[in-house]
């Protein structure tokens, strides 16, 4: 009887996750254009094409920046907010709501909101810069800057998740540890290093892995801010997959990108999870 209760979830998993994943692997070995039902099995040609693609190194680099960069910034800033909100302050609820609010906004909408700040003509930031210079700066068109702008926007939107996780972790730490450390003469910094940080390890593990996965598969913000441009300068593997399928009708190669991205995210997240779990201690 208990096993039957798993059937609805199992059916949904097979239909919407397992079958599309298997089908994607199959398509990655073909030259399918995404529309025509006639396609040919071409073996590993798409994978060979991937590793010889001159743009793929830059795109993987961008993907890593979005994943690792966002995770680092989200966790640092989220931890600072959590430490602040863990203190006895009157407006704690209001501040927590304001910080978490961007999380519930669609990533695409968030990207368009920030686009009006960074756009070349009429952007709020360029309006300020024009007070000090003659020409506006093409912030979203500069390959040296736009990747970090996207990372910043993604960090801003999802640092609330890290804040909530750290805040929950802080509230589970017994005050007795701090009292004992204070009696031993430990100052605020020493208490954080030797008490707070080790006992926050489980929260840090969850936050880091979740934000890492989210950053590595980033799509909406890139599409709204730069549409992967100029060229592929700000593209991620997700946006490349989208452009190949709908822009070039190259579904076979797009599926290959998707499979490689899945493998890359799986390896990075599992390695991160194993390494971070090693430093966890029980409160």
C-alpha positions in Angstrom: 0.0 0.0 0.0 2.8 2.4 0.8 4.6 1.7 -2.5 1.4 2.7 -4.4 1.5 6.1 -2.9 4.8 6.7 -4.8 3.2 6.1 -8.2 2.0 9.7 -8.9 5.4 11.2 -8.1 7.1 8.4 -10.0 4.9 8.9 -13.1 5.6 12.6 -13.1 9.3 12.1 -12.7 9.4 9.6 -15.6 7.2 11.7 -18.0 8.7 15.1 -17.3 12.3 14.4 -16.3 13.6 10.9 -17.1 12.1 10.5 -20.5 13.1 14.0 -21.8 16.6 13.4 -20.4 16.9 10.1 -22.3 15.4 11.6 -25.4 17.9 14.5 -25.2 20.8 12.0 -25.1 19.4 10.3 -28.1 19.0 13.6 -30.0 22.5 14.6 -29.2 23.7 11.8 -31.5 21.7 13.1 -34.5 21.5 16.1 -36.9 17.9 16.9 -36.0 16.8 20.5 -36.7 14.2 20.6 -34.1 11.2 20.5 -36.4 11.5 17.9 -39.2 10.8 14.3 -38.2 13.5 13.0 -40.5 16.9 13.1 -38.9 20.1 11.0 -39.2 22.2 9.3 -36.6 25.7 10.9 -36.8 27.3 9.4 -33.8 29.8 11.5 -31.8 30.1 14.3 -34.4 28.2 16.8 -32.3 30.5 16.1 -29.3 33.6 16.4 -31.6 32.2 19.7 -32.9 31.7 20.9 -29.3 35.3 20.4 -28.3 36.5 22.1 -31.5 34.2 25.0 -31.3 36.3 28.2 -31.0 33.6 29.9 -28.9 33.0 27.2 -26.3 36.0 28.0 -24.1 34.7 31.6 -23.6 31.2 30.3 -23.0 32.3 27.8 -20.4 34.4 30.5 -18.7 31.3 32.7 -18.5 29.2 29.9 -17.1 31.8 29.3 -14.4 31.9 33.0 -13.5 28.1 33.1 -13.3 28.1 30.0 -11.1 31.1 30.5 -8.8 31.1 34.3 -8.8 27.4 34.5 -7.9 27.8 31.8 -5.2 30.7 33.5 -3.5 29.1 37.0 -3.5 25.7 35.6 -2.4 27.1 33.7 0.5 29.4 36.5 1.7 26.7 39.2 1.5 24.0 36.8 2.7 26.1 35.9 5.7 26.6 39.6 6.6 22.9 40.3 6.4 22.2 37.2 8.5 24.6 38.3 11.2 23.0 41.7 11.2 19.4 40.4 11.4 20.4 37.9 14.1 20.9 40.9 16.4 18.0 42.3 18.4 16.9 45.2 16.2 13.3 46.5 15.8 13.2 46.6 12.0 14.5 43.0 11.6 11.3 41.8 9.9 11.2 44.7 7.5 14.8 44.4 6.5 14.5 40.6 6.0 11.4 41.1 3.7 13.2 43.8 1.6 16.2 41.6 1.1 14.2 38.5 0.3 11.7 40.2 -2.0 13.8 40.0 -5.2 13.8 36.2 -4.9 10.1 36.0 -5.6 10.4 38.2 -8.7 10.8 36.5 -12.1 14.4 36.4 -13.2 13.4 37.7 -16.6 11.5 40.7 -15.1 14.5 41.3 -12.8 16.8 41.4 -15.8 14.6 43.9 -17.6 14.4 46.1 -14.5 18.2 46.3 -14.3 18.4 46.8 -18.1 16.9 50.2 -17.6 19.8 51.0 -15.2 22.6 49.9 -17.5 21.3 50.6 -21.0 23.4 52.8 -23.3 20.8 55.5 -24.0 18.7 56.8 -21.2 20.1 54.4 -18.6 20.1 55.6 -15.0 23.8 54.9 -14.5 24.8 56.6 -17.8 22.7 59.6 -16.8 24.9 59.9 -13.7 28.1 59.2 -15.7 27.2 62.0 -18.2 27.6 64.5 -15.4 31.4 63.7 -15.4 32.0 62.7 -19.0 30.9 63.6 -22.5 29.8 60.2 -23.9 27.7 57.4 -22.2 29.5 54.1 -21.5 28.3 51.0 -23.3 28.3 48.9 -20.1 26.2 46.0 -21.5 28.2 46.0 -24.8 31.6 45.8 -23.1 32.8 42.1 -22.9 35.0 43.0 -20.0 32.2 44.3 -17.9 28.8 42.8 -19.0 29.7 39.3 -17.5 30.2 40.9 -14.1 27.1 43.0 -14.4 25.1 39.8 -15.0 26.8 38.2 -12.0 25.9 41.2 -9.9 22.2 41.1 -10.9 22.0 37.4 -10.2 23.7 37.9 -6.9 21.4 40.8 -6.0 18.3 38.7 -6.8 19.2 35.5 -4.9 21.3 36.6 -2.0 18.1 36.4 0.1 18.2 32.6 -0.1 21.7 32.6 1.4 20.5 35.1 4.1 17.6 32.9 5.1 19.6 29.8 5.3 22.4 31.4 7.4 19.8 33.1 9.6 18.1 29.7 10.2 21.6 28.2 11.0 22.4 31.0 13.4 19.2 30.6 15.3 20.0 26.9 16.0 23.3 27.7 17.6 22.9 27.4 21.4 23.8 30.6 23.4 25.8 28.3 25.8 28.6 28.1 23.3 28.9 31.9 23.2 28.7 32.1 26.9 31.5 29.5 27.3 33.6 31.3 24.7 33.1 34.6 26.5 34.1 33.2 29.8 37.3 31.9 28.2 38.1 35.4 27.1 37.1 35.1 23.4 36.2 38.4 21.7 33.6 38.9 19.0 35.9 37.9 16.1 37.2 34.9 17.9 33.7 33.8 18.7 32.8 34.0 15.1 35.8 32.1 13.9 35.7 29.3 16.5 32.0 29.0 17.3 29.7 30.6 14.6 31.5 29.7 11.5 32.1 26.0 12.3 28.5 25.5 13.4 27.2 27.3 10.3 28.9 24.7 8.0 25.7 22.8 7.2 23.9 26.0 6.2 26.9 27.1 4.2 26.9 23.7 2.4 23.3 24.0 1.4 23.5 27.6 0.4 26.7 27.2 -1.6 25.5 24.1 -3.6 22.0 25.7 -4.3 23.5 29.0 -5.5 26.2 27.2 -7.5 23.7 25.1 -9.4 21.5 28.2 -10.0 24.4 30.3 -11.3 25.7 27.6 -13.6 22.4 27.2 -15.4 21.7 31.0 -15.5 19.6 32.0 -18.5 16.8 34.6 -17.9 19.0 37.5 -16.7 21.4 37.0 -19.6 18.6 37.0 -22.1 17.1 40.2 -20.7 20.3 42.2 -20.2 22.5 41.3 -23.2 20.9 38.4 -25.1 24.4 36.8 -24.9 26.0 39.6 -26.9 27.9 41.2 -28.3 28.3 38.0 -30.2 28.8 35.2 -27.6 30.7 37.5 -25.2 28.3 37.1 -22.3 26.7 33.8 -23.4 26.3 30.9 -20.9 25.8 27.3 -21.9 22.1 27.7 -21.3 21.7 30.7 -23.6 23.9 29.0 -26.2 21.6 26.0 -26.2 18.6 28.2 -26.6 20.2 30.1 -29.6 21.2 26.9 -31.3 17.8 25.4 -31.1 15.6 28.4 -31.9 18.0 30.6 -33.8 19.9 28.1 -35.9 17.5 25.1 -35.8 20.4 23.0 -34.7 18.6 20.8 -32.1 21.2 18.0 -32.2 24.0 20.2 -31.3 21.9 22.1 -28.7 21.1 18.8 -27.1 24.8 18.0 -26.9 25.4 21.3 -25.1 22.6 20.4 -22.7 24.1 17.0 -21.9 27.6 18.4 -21.4 26.1 21.2 -19.2 24.2 18.6 -17.1 27.4 16.5 -16.6 29.4 19.6 -15.7 26.9 20.9 -13.2 26.5 17.4 -11.7 30.3 17.0 -11.2 30.8 20.5 -9.8 27.8 20.2 -7.4 28.7 16.7 -6.2 32.4 17.5 -5.6 31.4 20.7 -3.8 28.9 18.8 -1.7 31.4 16.2 -0.7 34.2 18.7 0.1 31.9 21.0 2.1 30.3 18.1 4.0 33.8 17.2 5.4 34.0 20.4 7.4 30.6 20.1 9.0 30.3 19.7 12.7 27.3 18.9 14.8 26.0 21.5 17.3 
